[in-house]
Amino acid sequence: MNREVIITAALTGAADTVGKSEFVPVTPEQIAISAVDAANAGAAVVHIHVRDIESGQGSREVSLYREVVRQVRESGVDVVINLTAGMGGDLVIDQEDPLKPVDGTDLVNGLDRLPHVEELLPDICTMDCGSLNFGEGSQLYISTPDMLRAGAKRIQELGVKPELEIFDTGQLWFATKLIEEGLIDAPPLFQLCMGIPYGAPADPGVLQAMVNMLPDGANWASFAIGRDQFPWVAQSALLGGQVRVGLEDNLYLAKGVKATNAQLVERAVTIIEAMGGTIATPDQARAKLGLRPKP
């Protein structure tokens, strides 16, 4: 079991959840406040997406990231900043004409997913390590080997720690190849993403198999979505990993009870401490994950 657990709070994501809960933050100010509240509740890391202020949909707008990061950094609350670099991979297919542009497609190359990372130099940014049939319908997430190699090289040049987002075992296989090729600096950081249709199911045996595939010396966390979020806090810690909670992955504290990010973190703290673990501070997280010292 991991006795000193890093909690990441995934604050808002990019899914169509704004209309499902009034607690999902949308504006830069709301996202920054939620980040600070989550940090005060025990999160050492905050994982940040931004949303279009008018529509509430996910966005790649650099100015929105800039404002969130500024407010978090100026809050005086210490927390590790993890920015998504996964936006720009959405492809929606028209069944009659697969090459016809379809609303919802936002597909750019690997380097064009990184302008906010280049400007803001967060502690961590994510890399989604493969393509995926993303749920029902005709939407795919596209992240090809060439895109990933180009992105990994640029992230390495920037001195930012990539968090390798793994949605299935083939993606884990490819991520280890990036490490072998010298495109990921030691120690590598993996996030094992469970229960997202149609990637790896939220099954303890599958998680154990993926943990067994990790390279020696790797740091890792995992999460599961929806009602599996809290059981997965225990599951991850028991297998030696870090944990992630937050409104990106789950909107509820209990059946019918909508949550805030801070409440989800507080529940994760309760679970970990009840198991005999302690909660890592941001400085402990920096040391464990091989991050740059606090500025």
C-alpha positions in Angstrom: 0.0 0.0 0.0 1.1 3.6 -0.7 1.3 5.3 2.8 1.9 8.8 1.5 -0.7 9.5 -1.1 -0.7 12.4 -3.6 -4.3 13.6 -4.4 -5.0 15.2 -7.8 -8.2 17.2 -8.2 -9.4 17.2 -11.8 -11.5 20.4 -11.6 -13.8 20.6 -14.7 -12.7 18.6 -17.7 -14.3 19.2 -21.1 -17.3 16.9 -21.1 -20.9 18.2 -21.4 -21.4 18.4 -17.6 -22.0 22.1 -17.1 -25.8 21.7 -17.4 -25.7 18.6 -15.1 -24.3 20.4 -12.0 -24.2 23.9 -10.8 -20.8 23.2 -9.1 -18.9 22.5 -12.4 -16.6 25.6 -12.7 -16.7 27.4 -16.1 -15.1 30.9 -15.9 -11.4 31.3 -15.1 -12.3 32.8 -11.7 -14.6 29.9 -10.9 -11.9 27.3 -11.9 -9.2 29.1 -9.9 -11.4 29.4 -6.8 -12.2 25.7 -7.2 -8.5 24.9 -7.5 -7.7 26.8 -4.3 -10.5 25.2 -2.4 -9.4 21.7 -3.5 -5.8 22.5 -2.5 -7.0 23.6 1.0 -9.0 20.4 1.3 -5.9 18.3 0.7 -5.1 18.1 -3.1 -1.4 18.5 -3.8 -2.1 18.7 -7.6 -4.8 20.4 -9.5 -5.5 19.3 -13.1 -6.9 22.1 -15.2 -9.0 22.3 -18.3 -10.7 25.6 -19.4 -14.1 26.2 -20.8 -15.6 28.8 -23.2 -17.3 31.3 -20.9 -20.4 31.6 -23.1 -21.1 28.0 -24.1 -19.5 26.2 -21.2 -17.8 23.8 -23.7 -14.1 22.8 -23.5 -11.7 25.3 -25.0 -8.0 25.5 -26.1 -8.0 29.3 -25.7 -4.6 30.3 -24.2 -5.9 33.5 -22.6 -8.3 31.4 -20.4 -5.5 29.2 -19.2 -3.4 32.3 -18.6 -6.0 33.8 -16.3 -6.7 30.6 -14.3 -3.0 30.0 -13.7 -2.4 33.6 -12.8 -5.1 33.6 -10.2 -4.0 30.2 -8.7 -0.4 31.3 -8.5 -1.3 34.7 -6.9 -3.7 33.1 -4.4 -0.8 32.3 -2.0 -2.0 28.7 -1.8 0.7 26.2 -2.7 -0.4 23.6 -5.2 1.2 21.7 -8.2 -0.3 22.9 -11.5 -1.2 20.2 -14.1 -2.6 21.6 -17.4 -4.3 19.4 -19.9 -2.6 19.1 -23.3 -5.3 16.8 -24.6 -7.6 19.3 -26.3 -7.4 19.3 -30.0 -7.8 15.5 -30.5 -11.5 15.2 -31.2 -12.7 13.8 -34.6 -16.4 13.2 -35.3 -17.1 11.0 -38.3 -20.0 11.4 -40.7 -21.3 7.9 -41.4 -22.3 8.8 -45.0 -19.1 10.7 -45.9 -16.3 10.0 -43.4 -14.1 12.8 -44.9 -16.8 15.4 -44.4 -16.2 17.9 -41.6 -18.6 17.4 -38.8 -19.6 19.8 -35.9 -17.7 18.7 -32.8 -14.4 18.0 -34.6 -11.4 19.8 -33.1 -8.4 18.1 -34.5 -4.9 19.7 -34.6 -1.4 18.2 -34.6 0.6 17.4 -31.5 2.5 20.7 -31.3 -0.6 22.8 -31.8 -2.0 21.3 -28.6 0.8 22.9 -26.6 0.8 26.8 -26.9 -0.5 27.3 -23.3 2.1 24.9 -22.0 4.9 26.7 -23.8 3.7 30.1 -22.4 2.8 29.1 -18.8 5.3 26.3 -18.1 3.2 24.4 -15.6 4.7 21.8 -13.3 2.9 19.0 -15.3 1.0 18.7 -18.5 -0.9 15.6 -19.8 -0.2 13.5 -22.9 -3.0 11.2 -24.0 -1.0 8.2 -25.2 -3.1 6.9 -28.0 -6.3 7.0 -30.0 -9.6 5.8 -28.7 -13.3 5.2 -29.7 -14.6 7.7 -27.2 -17.9 6.4 -26.1 -21.0 5.8 -28.3 -21.7 7.3 -31.7 -19.0 8.4 -34.1 -16.5 10.4 -31.9 -12.9 9.4 -31.8 -10.0 10.8 -29.8 -6.9 10.9 -32.1 -3.4 10.9 -30.8 -1.0 9.1 -33.3 2.5 7.9 -32.6 3.9 10.7 -34.7 1.9 13.3 -32.9 3.0 11.9 -29.5 6.7 11.8 -30.4 6.6 15.4 -31.6 4.7 16.5 -28.5 6.9 14.5 -26.1 10.0 16.1 -27.6 8.7 19.6 -27.2 7.5 19.0 -23.7 10.9 17.6 -22.8 12.6 20.7 -24.2 10.3 22.9 -22.1 11.3 21.1 -18.9 7.7 20.2 -18.0 6.8 16.8 -16.6 4.4 14.9 -18.9 1.7 12.9 -17.2 1.2 9.9 -19.5 -2.6 9.4 -19.7 -3.3 5.7 -20.4 -6.7 4.5 -21.4 -5.8 1.0 -22.4 -2.9 -1.5 -22.4 -1.8 -0.7 -25.9 -1.3 2.9 -24.9 0.8 1.8 -22.0 2.9 -0.3 -24.4 3.5 2.7 -26.6 4.3 5.0 -23.6 7.0 2.6 -22.4 8.4 2.9 -25.9 8.6 6.7 -25.6 10.6 6.2 -22.4 12.9 3.7 -24.1 13.5 6.2 -27.0 14.6 8.9 -24.4 11.6 11.2 -25.0 10.4 10.9 -21.4 12.7 11.9 -18.6 13.0 9.8 -15.4 11.0 9.3 -13.3 8.1 8.8 -15.7 4.6 9.7 -14.4 1.6 7.6 -15.5 -2.1 8.2 -15.0 -4.2 5.0 -15.5 -7.6 6.1 -16.7 -10.3 3.5 -16.0 -13.9 3.1 -17.0 -14.0 5.5 -19.9 -15.9 3.9 -22.8 -14.3 2.2 -24.6 -10.9 2.0 -22.9 -9.8 -0.1 -20.0 -12.8 -1.1 -17.8 -12.8 -0.2 -14.1 -11.9 -3.7 -13.0 -9.3 -4.4 -10.2 -7.8 -7.2 -12.2 -7.3 -4.9 -15.2 -5.7 -2.3 -13.0 -3.3 -4.9 -11.5 -2.3 -6.0 -14.9 -1.6 -2.5 -16.0 0.4 -1.8 -12.9 2.4 -5.0 -13.6 3.3 -3.5 -17.1 4.7 -0.3 -15.7 8.5 0.2 -16.1 10.7 0.1 -13.0 10.9 3.4 -11.1 7.7 4.8 -12.6 5.3 7.0 -10.5 1.7 6.3 -11.2 -1.9 7.2 -10.3 -5.2 5.9 -11.4 -8.9 7.0 -11.3 -12.2 5.6 -12.3 -15.3 7.6 -13.4 -18.8 8.0 -11.9 -19.7 5.9 -8.9 -16.4 4.0 -9.1 -14.5 7.2 -8.2 -14.3 6.6 -4.4 -13.7 2.8 -4.5 -10.9 3.6 -6.9 -9.2 5.9 -4.3 -8.8 2.8 -2.1 -8.0 0.6 -5.0 -5.1 2.8 -6.2 -3.7 3.4 -2.8 -3.8 -0.4 -2.0 -1.8 -1.2 -5.2 0.8 1.5 -4.3 -0.4 4.4 -6.5 -1.6 8.0 -6.2 -5.2 9.0 -6.6 -7.4 11.4 -8.6 -10.8 12.7 -7.8 -12.8 15.7 -9.1 -15.8 16.9 -11.1 -14.1 16.0 -14.4 -14.8 12.4 -13.5 -17.7 12.4 -11.1 -20.4 14.9 -10.1 -21.7 13.2 -7.0 -20.8 12.8 -3.3 -23.5 10.2 -2.9 -26.5 9.1 -4.9 -28.4 12.2 -5.8 -26.1 14.5 -3.8 -24.1 16.8 -6.0 -20.5 17.6 -5.0 -17.9 20.3 -5.2 -14.3 19.6 -6.0 -13.4 20.3 -2.4 -15.9 17.9 -1.1 -14.6 15.1 -3.4 -11.1 15.8 -2.1 -12.2 15.7 1.5 -13.9 12.3 0.9 -10.6 11.0 -0.6 -8.7 12.3 2.4 -11.1 10.4 4.7 -10.7 7.2 2.8 -6.9 7.4 2.7 -6.6 8.3 6.3 -9.0 5.5 7.4 -6.7 3.1 5.6 -3.8 4.3 7.6 -2.2 6.5 4.9 -1.2 10.2 5.0 -1.8 12.9 2.5 1.2 14.2 0.6 1.9 17.9 0.6 2.7 19.8 -2.6 6.4 19.8 -1.7 6.3 16.1 -1.0 4.6 15.6 -4.4 7.3 17.6 -6.1 10.0 15.5 -4.6 8.3 12.2 -5.3 7.4 13.1 -8.9 10.7 14.6 -9.8 9.3 18.1 -10.4 11.0 21.4 -10.4 11.2 23.0 -6.9 8.6 25.6 -6.0 9.5 29.0 -7.6 
